[in-house]
Amino acid sequence: MYLLDPNHPTELFHARQEALMQEARDARLARQLRTARRQERIASERRTAWLLGRAIALWGRTSVPFFGA
């Protein structure tokens, strides 16, 4: 960055505006990342539940008895 002249209010105003805009961008990005992680976790849980249900359903349809006497 560049040095600011403390006696020049316009430069201070623009520097403050830039800092506020950067903070807003960071907050927006963090919110988007949290949302994406949450959606990814929900999708993973659904996938796991589906696979478990499918395995249980197929277990009963097997023709080979696993624990037959």
mmJSON file of the N, C-alpha and C atoms, coordinates in Angstrom:
{"data_MODEL":{"atom_site":{
"group_PDB":["ATOM","ATOM","ATOM","ATOM","ATOM","ATOM","ATOM","ATOM","ATOM","ATOM","ATOM","ATOM","ATOM","ATOM","ATOM","ATOM","ATOM","ATOM","ATOM","ATOM","ATOM","ATOM","ATOM","ATOM","ATOM","ATOM","ATOM","ATOM","ATOM","ATOM","ATOM","ATOM","ATOM","ATOM","ATOM","ATOM","ATOM","ATOM","ATOM","ATOM","ATOM","ATOM","ATOM","ATOM","ATOM","ATOM","ATOM","ATOM","ATOM","ATOM","ATOM","ATOM","ATOM","ATOM","ATOM","ATOM","ATOM","ATOM","ATOM","ATOM","ATOM","ATOM","ATOM","ATOM","ATOM","ATOM","ATOM","ATOM","ATOM","ATOM","ATOM","ATOM","ATOM","ATOM","ATOM","ATOM","ATOM","ATOM","ATOM","ATOM","ATOM","ATOM","ATOM","ATOM","ATOM","ATOM","ATOM","ATOM","ATOM","ATOM","ATOM","ATOM","ATOM","ATOM","ATOM","ATOM","ATOM","ATOM","ATOM","ATOM","ATOM","ATOM","ATOM","ATOM","ATOM","ATOM","ATOM","ATOM","ATOM","ATOM","ATOM","ATOM","ATOM","ATOM","ATOM","ATOM","ATOM","ATOM","ATOM","ATOM","ATOM","ATOM","ATOM","ATOM","ATOM","ATOM","ATOM","ATOM","ATOM","ATOM","ATOM","ATOM","ATOM","ATOM","ATOM","ATOM","ATOM","ATOM","ATOM","ATOM","ATOM","ATOM","ATOM","ATOM","ATOM","ATOM","ATOM","ATOM","ATOM","ATOM","ATOM","ATOM","ATOM","ATOM","ATOM","ATOM","ATOM","ATOM","ATOM","ATOM","ATOM","ATOM","ATOM","ATOM","ATOM","ATOM","ATOM","ATOM","ATOM","ATOM","ATOM","ATOM","ATOM","ATOM","ATOM","ATOM","ATOM","ATOM","ATOM","ATOM","ATOM","ATOM","ATOM","ATOM","ATOM","ATOM","ATOM","ATOM","ATOM","ATOM","ATOM","ATOM","ATOM","ATOM","ATOM","ATOM","ATOM","ATOM","ATOM","ATOM","ATOM","ATOM","ATOM","ATOM","ATOM","ATOM","ATOM"],
"id":[1,2,3,4,5,6,7,8,9,10,11,12,13,14,15,16,17,18,19,20,21,22,23,24,25,26,27,28,29,30,31,32,33,34,35,36,37,38,39,40,41,42,43,44,45,46,47,48,49,50,51,52,53,54,55,56,57,58,59,60,61,62,63,64,65,66,67,68,69,70,71,72,73,74,75,76,77,78,79,80,81,82,83,84,85,86,87,88,89,90,91,92,93,94,95,96,97,98,99,100,101,102,103,104,105,106,107,108,109,110,111,112,113,114,115,116,117,118,119,120,121,122,123,124,125,126,127,128,129,130,131,132,133,134,135,136,137,138,139,140,141,142,143,144,145,146,147,148,149,150,151,152,153,154,155,156,157,158,159,160,161,162,163,164,165,166,167,168,169,170,171,172,173,174,175,176,177,178,179,180,181,182,183,184,185,186,187,188,189,190,191,192,193,194,195,196,197,198,199,200,201,202,203,204,205,206,207],
"type_symbol":["N","C","C","N","C","C","N","C","C","N","C","C","N","C","C","N","C","C","N","C","C","N","C","C","N","C","C","N","C","C","N","C","C","N","C","C","N","C","C","N","C","C","N","C","C","N","C","C","N","C","C","N","C","C","N","C","C","N","C","C","N","C","C","N","C","C","N","C","C","N","C","C","N","C","C","N","C","C","N","C","C","N","C","C","N","C","C","N","C","C","N","C","C","N","C","C","N","C","C","N","C","C","N","C","C","N","C","C","N","C","C","N","C","C","N","C","C","N","C","C","N","C","C","N","C","C","N","C","C","N","C","C","N","C","C","N","C","C","N","C","C","N","C","C","N","C","C","N","C","C","N","C","C","N","C","C","N","C","C","N","C","C","N","C","C","N","C","C","N","C","C","N","C","C","N","C","C","N","C","C","N","C","C","N","C","C","N","C","C","N","C","C","N","C","C","N","C","C","N","C","C","N","C","C","N","C","C"],
"label_atom_id":["N","CA","C","N","CA","C","N","CA","C","N","CA","C","N","CA","C","N","CA","C","N","CA","C","N","CA","C","N","CA","C","N","CA","C","N","CA","C","N","CA","C","N","CA","C","N","CA","C","N","CA","C","N","CA","C","N","CA","C","N","CA","C","N","CA","C","N","CA","C","N","CA","C","N","CA","C","N","CA","C","N","CA","C","N","CA","C","N","CA","C","N","CA","C","N","CA","C","N","CA","C","N","CA","C","N","CA","C","N","CA","C","N","CA","C","N","CA","C","N","CA","C","N","CA","C","N","CA","C","N","CA","C","N","CA","C","N","CA","C","N","CA","C","N","CA","C","N","CA","C","N","CA","C","N","CA","C","N","CA","C","N","CA","C","N","CA","C","N","CA","C","N","CA","C","N","CA","C","N","CA","C","N","CA","C","N","CA","C","N","CA","C","N","CA","C","N","CA","C","N","CA","C","N","CA","C","N","CA","C","N","CA","C","N","CA","C","N","CA","C","N","CA","C","N","CA","C","N","CA","C","N","CA","C","N","CA","C","N","CA","C"],
"label_alt_id":[null,null,null,null,null,null,null,null,null,null,null,null,null,null,null,null,null,null,null,null,null,null,null,null,null,null,null,null,null,null,null,null,null,null,null,null,null,null,null,null,null,null,null,null,null,null,null,null,null,null,null,null,null,null,null,null,null,null,null,null,null,null,null,null,null,null,null,null,null,null,null,null,null,null,null,null,null,null,null,null,null,null,null,null,null,null,null,null,null,null,null,null,null,null,null,null,null,null,null,null,null,null,null,null,null,null,null,null,null,null,null,null,null,null,null,null,null,null,null,null,null,null,null,null,null,null,null,null,null,null,null,null,null,null,null,null,null,null,null,null,null,null,null,null,null,null,null,null,null,null,null,null,null,null,null,null,null,null,null,null,null,null,null,null,null,null,null,null,null,null,null,null,null,null,null,null,null,null,null,null,null,null,null,null,null,null,null,null,null,null,null,null,null,null,null,null,null,null,null,null,null,null,null,null,null,null,null],
"label_comp_id":["MET","MET","MET","TYR","TYR","TYR","LEU","LEU","LEU","LEU","LEU","LEU","ASP","ASP","ASP","PRO","PRO","PRO","ASN","ASN","ASN","HIS","HIS","HIS","PRO","PRO","PRO","THR","THR","THR","GLU","GLU","GLU","LEU","LEU","LEU","PHE","PHE","PHE","HIS","HIS","HIS","ALA","ALA","ALA","ARG","ARG","ARG","GLN","GLN","GLN","GLU","GLU","GLU","ALA","ALA","ALA","LEU","LEU","LEU","MET","MET","MET","GLN","GLN","GLN","GLU","GLU","GLU","ALA","ALA","ALA","ARG","ARG","ARG","ASP","ASP","ASP","ALA","ALA","ALA","ARG","ARG","ARG","LEU","LEU","LEU","ALA","ALA","ALA","ARG","ARG","ARG","GLN","GLN","GLN","LEU","LEU","LEU","ARG","ARG","ARG","THR","THR","THR","ALA","ALA","ALA","ARG","ARG","ARG","ARG","ARG","ARG","GLN","GLN","GLN","GLU","GLU","GLU","ARG","ARG","ARG","ILE","ILE","ILE","ALA","ALA","ALA","SER","SER","SER","GLU","GLU","GLU","ARG","ARG","ARG","ARG","ARG","ARG","THR","THR","THR","ALA","ALA","ALA","TRP","TRP","TRP","LEU","LEU","LEU","LEU","LEU","LEU","GLY","GLY","GLY","ARG","ARG","ARG","ALA","ALA","ALA","ILE","ILE","ILE","ALA","ALA","ALA","LEU","LEU","LEU","TRP","TRP","TRP","GLY","GLY","GLY","ARG","ARG","ARG","THR","THR","THR","SER","SER","SER","VAL","VAL","VAL","PRO","PRO","PRO","PHE","PHE","PHE","PHE","PHE","PHE","GLY","GLY","GLY","ALA","ALA","ALA"],
"label_asym_id":["A","A","A","A","A","A","A","A","A","A","A","A","A","A","A","A","A","A","A","A","A","A","A","A","A","A","A","A","A","A","A","A","A","A","A","A","A","A","A","A","A","A","A","A","A","A","A","A","A","A","A","A","A","A","A","A","A","A","A","A","A","A","A","A","A","A","A","A","A","A","A","A","A","A","A","A","A","A","A","A","A","A","A","A","A","A","A","A","A","A","A","A","A","A","A","A","A","A","A","A","A","A","A","A","A","A","A","A","A","A","A","A","A","A","A","A","A","A","A","A","A","A","A","A","A","A","A","A","A","A","A","A","A","A","A","A","A","A","A","A","A","A","A","A","A","A","A","A","A","A","A","A","A","A","A","A","A","A","A","A","A","A","A","A","A","A","A","A","A","A","A","A","A","A","A","A","A","A","A","A","A","A","A","A","A","A","A","A","A","A","A","A","A","A","A","A","A","A","A","A","A","A","A","A","A","A","A"],
"label_entity_id":["1","1","1","1","1","1","1","1","1","1","1","1","1","1","1","1","1","1","1","1","1","1","1","1","1","1","1","1","1","1","1","1","1","1","1","1","1","1","1","1","1","1","1","1","1","1","1","1","1","1","1","1","1","1","1","1","1","1","1","1","1","1","1","1","1","1","1","1","1","1","1","1","1","1","1","1","1","1","1","1","1","1","1","1","1","1","1","1","1","1","1","1","1","1","1","1","1","1","1","1","1","1","1","1","1","1","1","1","1","1","1","1","1","1","1","1","1","1","1","1","1","1","1","1","1","1","1","1","1","1","1","1","1","1","1","1","1","1","1","1","1","1","1","1","1","1","1","1","1","1","1","1","1","1","1","1","1","1","1","1","1","1","1","1","1","1","1","1","1","1","1","1","1","1","1","1","1","1","1","1","1","1","1","1","1","1","1","1","1","1","1","1","1","1","1","1","1","1","1","1","1","1","1","1","1","1","1"],
"label_seq_id":[1,1,1,2,2,2,3,3,3,4,4,4,5,5,5,6,6,6,7,7,7,8,8,8,9,9,9,10,10,10,11,11,11,12,12,12,13,13,13,14,14,14,15,15,15,16,16,16,17,17,17,18,18,18,19,19,19,20,20,20,21,21,21,22,22,22,23,23,23,24,24,24,25,25,25,26,26,26,27,27,27,28,28,28,29,29,29,30,30,30,31,31,31,32,32,32,33,33,33,34,34,34,35,35,35,36,36,36,37,37,37,38,38,38,39,39,39,40,40,40,41,41,41,42,42,42,43,43,43,44,44,44,45,45,45,46,46,46,47,47,47,48,48,48,49,49,49,50,50,50,51,51,51,52,52,52,53,53,53,54,54,54,55,55,55,56,56,56,57,57,57,58,58,58,59,59,59,60,60,60,61,61,61,62,62,62,63,63,63,64,64,64,65,65,65,66,66,66,67,67,67,68,68,68,69,69,69],
"pdbx_PDB_ins_code":[null,null,null,null,null,null,null,null,null,null,null,null,null,null,null,null,null,null,null,null,null,null,null,null,null,null,null,null,null,null,null,null,null,null,null,null,null,null,null,null,null,null,null,null,null,null,null,null,null,null,null,null,null,null,null,null,null,null,null,null,null,null,null,null,null,null,null,null,null,null,null,null,null,null,null,null,null,null,null,null,null,null,null,null,null,null,null,null,null,null,null,null,null,null,null,null,null,null,null,null,null,null,null,null,null,null,null,null,null,null,null,null,null,null,null,null,null,null,null,null,null,null,null,null,null,null,null,null,null,null,null,null,null,null,null,null,null,null,null,null,null,null,null,null,null,null,null,null,null,null,null,null,null,null,null,null,null,null,null,null,null,null,null,null,null,null,null,null,null,null,null,null,null,null,null,null,null,null,null,null,null,null,null,null,null,null,null,null,null,null,null,null,null,null,null,null,null,null,null,null,null,null,null,null,null,null,null],
"Cartn_x":[0.844,0.0,0.892,0.329,1.081,0.902,1.779,1.696,0.587,-0.109,-1.2,-0.731,-1.226,-0.95,-2.026,-1.676,-2.692,-3.402,-2.858,-3.497,-4.438,-4.57,-5.415,-6.636,-7.782,-8.961,-9.501,-9.338,-9.857,-9.113,-7.798,-7.024,-7.445,-7.65,-8.079,-9.455,-10.344,-11.687,-11.624,-10.828,-10.731,-10.076,-9.082,-8.441,-9.435,-10.242,-11.251,-12.309,-12.722,-13.71,-13.161,-11.911,-11.297,-11.256,-10.909,-10.856,-12.244,-13.265,-14.632,-15.113,-14.788,-15.191,-14.497,-13.226,-12.494,-13.096,-13.452,-14.075,-15.415,-16.188,-17.479,-17.273,-16.263,-15.973,-15.56,-14.724,-14.283,-15.459,-16.354,-17.52,-18.426,-18.615,-19.463,-18.851,-17.539,-16.861,-16.949,-16.759,-16.852,-18.255,-19.267,-20.653,-20.904,-20.397,-20.577,-19.872,-18.692,-17.959,-18.673,-19.21,-19.96,-21.179,-21.895,-23.077,-22.705,-21.627,-21.2,-20.803,-20.077,-19.677,-20.893,-21.87,-23.064,-23.834,-23.995,-24.709,-23.964,-22.645,-21.847,-22.011,-22.037,-22.2,-23.582,-24.623,-25.985,-26.061,-25.464,-25.47,-24.733,-23.638,-22.875,-23.691,-24.407,-25.239,-26.359,-26.969,-28.024,-27.47,-26.289,-25.669,-25.379,-24.871,-24.555,-25.83,-26.881,-28.155,-28.72,-28.616,-29.135,-28.369,-27.048,-26.243,-26.543,-26.72,-27.028,-28.393,-29.382,-30.716,-30.694,-29.937,-29.84,-29.169,-28.132,-27.442,-28.368,-29.156,-30.099,-31.159,-31.659,-32.678,-32.119,-30.891,-30.308,-29.917,-29.628,-29.235,-30.336,-31.586,-32.709,-32.986,-32.503,-32.769,-31.69,-30.679,-29.601,-30.066,-29.645,-30.079,-29.158,-27.969,-27.016,-27.159,-27.507,-27.633,-26.243,-26.034,-24.731,-24.53,-25.603,-25.477,-26.321,-26.364,-27.176,-26.531,-27.363,-26.839,-26.605],
"Cartn_y":[-1.165,0.0,1.231,2.368,3.61,4.361,5.291,6.073,7.109,7.321,8.293,9.579,10.655,11.949,12.184,12.2,12.356,13.704,14.657,15.974,16.077,14.999,15.024,14.134,14.737,13.945,13.05,13.427,12.599,11.268,11.315,10.075,9.174,9.749,8.95,8.357,9.139,8.656,7.472,7.601,6.515,5.273,5.476,4.333,3.612,4.376,3.761,3.037,3.632,2.994,1.679,1.678,0.452,-0.627,-0.24,-1.209,-1.771,-0.921,-1.394,-2.311,-1.985,-2.849,-4.208,-4.21,-5.467,-6.316,-5.685,-6.405,-6.996,-6.251,-6.755,-7.929,-7.837,-8.959,-10.204,-10.018,-11.156,-11.812,-10.989,-11.526,-12.281,-11.743,-12.392,-13.727,-13.735,-14.965,-16.016,-15.599,-16.542,-17.138,-16.316,-16.799,-17.803,-17.51,-18.428,-19.759,-19.706,-20.937,-21.765,-21.104,-21.842,-22.519,-21.806,-22.377,-23.57,-23.441,-24.529,-25.754,-25.542,-26.675,-27.362,-26.556,-27.142,-27.96,-27.447,-28.183,-29.459,-29.374,-30.559,-31.633,-31.213,-32.167,-32.816,-32.028,-32.582,-33.595,-33.266,-34.191,-35.478,-35.367,-36.544,-37.421,-36.788,-37.559,-38.275,-37.602,-38.244,-39.435,-39.237,-40.311,-41.516,-41.265,-42.343,-43.074,-42.317,-42.93,-43.766,-43.258,-43.991,-45.297,-45.236,-46.442,-47.474,-47.018,-47.935,-48.585,-47.798,-48.345,-49.327,-49.01,-49.903,-51.222,-51.142,-52.357,-53.232,-52.626,-53.395,-54.046,-53.312,-53.864,-55.029,-54.892,-55.965,-57.173,-56.962,-58.055,-59.109,-58.652,-59.582,-60.3,-59.811,-60.407,-61.381,-61.559,-62.454,-63.894,-64.657,-66.048,-66.983,-66.52,-67.346,-67.06,-68.093,-67.833,-67.667,-66.548,-66.289,-67.092,-67.302,-67.985,-69.251,-69.919,-71.141,-72.313,-73.189,-74.345,-75.512],
"Cartn_z":[0.0,0.0,0.0,0.154,0.101,1.417,1.659,2.89,2.788,3.879,3.916,4.573,4.049,4.656,5.709,6.984,8.027,7.984,7.264,7.17,5.984,5.246,4.044,4.307,4.626,5.014,3.904,2.661,1.568,1.504,1.679,1.67,2.828,3.992,5.143,4.896,4.292,3.996,3.036,1.965,0.99,1.596,2.432,3.074,3.983,4.696,5.58,4.753,3.646,2.775,2.215,1.8,1.291,2.368,3.589,4.689,4.975,4.957,5.204,4.088,2.843,1.729,1.807,2.174,2.319,3.429,4.526,5.632,5.212,4.435,3.949,3.003,2.122,1.211,1.986,3.003,3.808,4.533,5.077,5.785,4.819,3.616,2.618,2.188,1.96,1.573,2.679,3.919,5.042,5.132,4.925,4.973,3.849,2.656,1.527,1.782,2.368,2.66,3.721,4.747,5.77,5.168,4.308,3.666,2.797,2.032,1.153,1.963,3.068,3.915,4.518,4.961,5.566,4.535,3.313,2.274,1.888,1.854,1.54,2.61,3.875,4.971,4.918,4.621,4.533,3.394,2.246,1.108,1.457,2.178,2.57,3.516,4.447,5.377,4.638,3.653,2.859,2.088,1.503,0.727,1.617,2.816,3.75,4.156,4.448,4.85,3.7,2.465,1.33,1.146,1.251,1.073,2.152,3.378,4.466,4.242,3.866,3.589,2.439,1.409,0.258,0.65,1.467,1.908,2.741,3.608,4.43,3.555,2.558,1.661,0.851,0.373,-0.43,0.414,1.685,2.573,2.649,2.719,2.796,1.489,0.38,-0.925,-1.376,-0.616,-1.028,-1.004,-1.972,-2.064,-1.305,-0.975,-0.267,1.219,2.009,3.448,4.075,4.737,5.316,6.602,7.334,8.61,8.612,7.483,7.385,8.116,8.577,9.312,8.375],
"occupancy":[1.0,1.0,1.0,1.0,1.0,1.0,1.0,1.0,1.0,1.0,1.0,1.0,1.0,1.0,1.0,1.0,1.0,1.0,1.0,1.0,1.0,1.0,1.0,1.0,1.0,1.0,1.0,1.0,1.0,1.0,1.0,1.0,1.0,1.0,1.0,1.0,1.0,1.0,1.0,1.0,1.0,1.0,1.0,1.0,1.0,1.0,1.0,1.0,1.0,1.0,1.0,1.0,1.0,1.0,1.0,1.0,1.0,1.0,1.0,1.0,1.0,1.0,1.0,1.0,1.0,1.0,1.0,1.0,1.0,1.0,1.0,1.0,1.0,1.0,1.0,1.0,1.0,1.0,1.0,1.0,1.0,1.0,1.0,1.0,1.0,1.0,1.0,1.0,1.0,1.0,1.0,1.0,1.0,1.0,1.0,1.0,1.0,1.0,1.0,1.0,1.0,1.0,1.0,1.0,1.0,1.0,1.0,1.0,1.0,1.0,1.0,1.0,1.0,1.0,1.0,1.0,1.0,1.0,1.0,1.0,1.0,1.0,1.0,1.0,1.0,1.0,1.0,1.0,1.0,1.0,1.0,1.0,1.0,1.0,1.0,1.0,1.0,1.0,1.0,1.0,1.0,1.0,1.0,1.0,1.0,1.0,1.0,1.0,1.0,1.0,1.0,1.0,1.0,1.0,1.0,1.0,1.0,1.0,1.0,1.0,1.0,1.0,1.0,1.0,1.0,1.0,1.0,1.0,1.0,1.0,1.0,1.0,1.0,1.0,1.0,1.0,1.0,1.0,1.0,1.0,1.0,1.0,1.0,1.0,1.0,1.0,1.0,1.0,1.0,1.0,1.0,1.0,1.0,1.0,1.0,1.0,1.0,1.0,1.0,1.0,1.0,1.0,1.0,1.0,1.0,1.0,1.0],
"B_iso_or_equiv":[0.0,0.0,0.0,0.0,0.0,0.0,0.0,0.0,0.0,0.0,0.0,0.0,0.0,0.0,0.0,0.0,0.0,0.0,0.0,0.0,0.0,0.0,0.0,0.0,0.0,0.0,0.0,0.0,0.0,0.0,0.0,0.0,0.0,0.0,0.0,0.0,0.0,0.0,0.0,0.0,0.0,0.0,0.0,0.0,0.0,0.0,0.0,0.0,0.0,0.0,0.0,0.0,0.0,0.0,0.0,0.0,0.0,0.0,0.0,0.0,0.0,0.0,0.0,0.0,0.0,0.0,0.0,0.0,0.0,0.0,0.0,0.0,0.0,0.0,0.0,0.0,0.0,0.0,0.0,0.0,0.0,0.0,0.0,0.0,0.0,0.0,0.0,0.0,0.0,0.0,0.0,0.0,0.0,0.0,0.0,0.0,0.0,0.0,0.0,0.0,0.0,0.0,0.0,0.0,0.0,0.0,0.0,0.0,0.0,0.0,0.0,0.0,0.0,0.0,0.0,0.0,0.0,0.0,0.0,0.0,0.0,0.0,0.0,0.0,0.0,0.0,0.0,0.0,0.0,0.0,0.0,0.0,0.0,0.0,0.0,0.0,0.0,0.0,0.0,0.0,0.0,0.0,0.0,0.0,0.0,0.0,0.0,0.0,0.0,0.0,0.0,0.0,0.0,0.0,0.0,0.0,0.0,0.0,0.0,0.0,0.0,0.0,0.0,0.0,0.0,0.0,0.0,0.0,0.0,0.0,0.0,0.0,0.0,0.0,0.0,0.0,0.0,0.0,0.0,0.0,0.0,0.0,0.0,0.0,0.0,0.0,0.0,0.0,0.0,0.0,0.0,0.0,0.0,0.0,0.0,0.0,0.0,0.0,0.0,0.0,0.0,0.0,0.0,0.0,0.0,0.0,0.0],
"pdbx_formal_charge":[null,null,null,null,null,null,null,null,null,null,null,null,null,null,null,null,null,null,null,null,null,null,null,null,null,null,null,null,null,null,null,null,null,null,null,null,null,null,null,null,null,null,null,null,null,null,null,null,null,null,null,null,null,null,null,null,null,null,null,null,null,null,null,null,null,null,null,null,null,null,null,null,null,null,null,null,null,null,null,null,null,null,null,null,null,null,null,null,null,null,null,null,null,null,null,null,null,null,null,null,null,null,null,null,null,null,null,null,null,null,null,null,null,null,null,null,null,null,null,null,null,null,null,null,null,null,null,null,null,null,null,null,null,null,null,null,null,null,null,null,null,null,null,null,null,null,null,null,null,null,null,null,null,null,null,null,null,null,null,null,null,null,null,null,null,null,null,null,null,null,null,null,null,null,null,null,null,null,null,null,null,null,null,null,null,null,null,null,null,null,null,null,null,null,null,null,null,null,null,null,null,null,null,null,null,null,null],
"auth_seq_id":[1,1,1,2,2,2,3,3,3,4,4,4,5,5,5,6,6,6,7,7,7,8,8,8,9,9,9,10,10,10,11,11,11,12,12,12,13,13,13,14,14,14,15,15,15,16,16,16,17,17,17,18,18,18,19,19,19,20,20,20,21,21,21,22,22,22,23,23,23,24,24,24,25,25,25,26,26,26,27,27,27,28,28,28,29,29,29,30,30,30,31,31,31,32,32,32,33,33,33,34,34,34,35,35,35,36,36,36,37,37,37,38,38,38,39,39,39,40,40,40,41,41,41,42,42,42,43,43,43,44,44,44,45,45,45,46,46,46,47,47,47,48,48,48,49,49,49,50,50,50,51,51,51,52,52,52,53,53,53,54,54,54,55,55,55,56,56,56,57,57,57,58,58,58,59,59,59,60,60,60,61,61,61,62,62,62,63,63,63,64,64,64,65,65,65,66,66,66,67,67,67,68,68,68,69,69,69],
"auth_comp_id":["MET","MET","MET","TYR","TYR","TYR","LEU","LEU","LEU","LEU","LEU","LEU","ASP","ASP","ASP","PRO","PRO","PRO","ASN","ASN","ASN","HIS","HIS","HIS","PRO","PRO","PRO","THR","THR","THR","GLU","GLU","GLU","LEU","LEU","LEU","PHE","PHE","PHE","HIS","HIS","HIS","ALA","ALA","ALA","ARG","ARG","ARG","GLN","GLN","GLN","GLU","GLU","GLU","ALA","ALA","ALA","LEU","LEU","LEU","MET","MET","MET","GLN","GLN","GLN","GLU","GLU","GLU","ALA","ALA","ALA","ARG","ARG","ARG","ASP","ASP","ASP","ALA","ALA","ALA","ARG","ARG","ARG","LEU","LEU","LEU","ALA","ALA","ALA","ARG","ARG","ARG","GLN","GLN","GLN","LEU","LEU","LEU","ARG","ARG","ARG","THR","THR","THR","ALA","ALA","ALA","ARG","ARG","ARG","ARG","ARG","ARG","GLN","GLN","GLN","GLU","GLU","GLU","ARG","ARG","ARG","ILE","ILE","ILE","ALA","ALA","ALA","SER","SER","SER","GLU","GLU","GLU","ARG","ARG","ARG","ARG","ARG","ARG","THR","THR","THR","ALA","ALA","ALA","TRP","TRP","TRP","LEU","LEU","LEU","LEU","LEU","LEU","GLY","GLY","GLY","ARG","ARG","ARG","ALA","ALA","ALA","ILE","ILE","ILE","ALA","ALA","ALA","LEU","LEU","LEU","TRP","TRP","TRP","GLY","GLY","GLY","ARG","ARG","ARG","THR","THR","THR","SER","SER","SER","VAL","VAL","VAL","PRO","PRO","PRO","PHE","PHE","PHE","PHE","PHE","PHE","GLY","GLY","GLY","ALA","ALA","ALA"],
"auth_asym_id":["A","A","A","A","A","A","A","A","A","A","A","A","A","A","A","A","A","A","A","A","A","A","A","A","A","A","A","A","A","A","A","A","A","A","A","A","A","A","A","A","A","A","A","A","A","A","A","A","A","A","A","A","A","A","A","A","A","A","A","A","A","A","A","A","A","A","A","A","A","A","A","A","A","A","A","A","A","A","A","A","A","A","A","A","A","A","A","A","A","A","A","A","A","A","A","A","A","A","A","A","A","A","A","A","A","A","A","A","A","A","A","A","A","A","A","A","A","A","A","A","A","A","A","A","A","A","A","A","A","A","A","A","A","A","A","A","A","A","A","A","A","A","A","A","A","A","A","A","A","A","A","A","A","A","A","A","A","A","A","A","A","A","A","A","A","A","A","A","A","A","A","A","A","A","A","A","A","A","A","A","A","A","A","A","A","A","A","A","A","A","A","A","A","A","A","A","A","A","A","A","A","A","A","A","A","A","A"],
"auth_atom_id":["N","CA","C","N","CA","C","N","CA","C","N","CA","C","N","CA","C","N","CA","C","N","CA","C","N","CA","C","N","CA","C","N","CA","C","N","CA","C","N","CA","C","N","CA","C","N","CA","C","N","CA","C","N","CA","C","N","CA","C","N","CA","C","N","CA","C","N","CA","C","N","CA","C","N","CA","C","N","CA","C","N","CA","C","N","CA","C","N","CA","C","N","CA","C","N","CA","C","N","CA","C","N","CA","C","N","CA","C","N","CA","C","N","CA","C","N","CA","C","N","CA","C","N","CA","C","N","CA","C","N","CA","C","N","CA","C","N","CA","C","N","CA","C","N","CA","C","N","CA","C","N","CA","C","N","CA","C","N","CA","C","N","CA","C","N","CA","C","N","CA","C","N","CA","C","N","CA","C","N","CA","C","N","CA","C","N","CA","C","N","CA","C","N","CA","C","N","CA","C","N","CA","C","N","CA","C","N","CA","C","N","CA","C","N","CA","C","N","CA","C","N","CA","C","N","CA","C","N","CA","C","N","CA","C","N","CA","C","N","CA","C"],
"pdbx_PDB_model_num":[1,1,1,1,1,1,1,1,1,1,1,1,1,1,1,1,1,1,1,1,1,1,1,1,1,1,1,1,1,1,1,1,1,1,1,1,1,1,1,1,1,1,1,1,1,1,1,1,1,1,1,1,1,1,1,1,1,1,1,1,1,1,1,1,1,1,1,1,1,1,1,1,1,1,1,1,1,1,1,1,1,1,1,1,1,1,1,1,1,1,1,1,1,1,1,1,1,1,1,1,1,1,1,1,1,1,1,1,1,1,1,1,1,1,1,1,1,1,1,1,1,1,1,1,1,1,1,1,1,1,1,1,1,1,1,1,1,1,1,1,1,1,1,1,1,1,1,1,1,1,1,1,1,1,1,1,1,1,1,1,1,1,1,1,1,1,1,1,1,1,1,1,1,1,1,1,1,1,1,1,1,1,1,1,1,1,1,1,1,1,1,1,1,1,1,1,1,1,1,1,1,1,1,1,1,1,1]
}}}
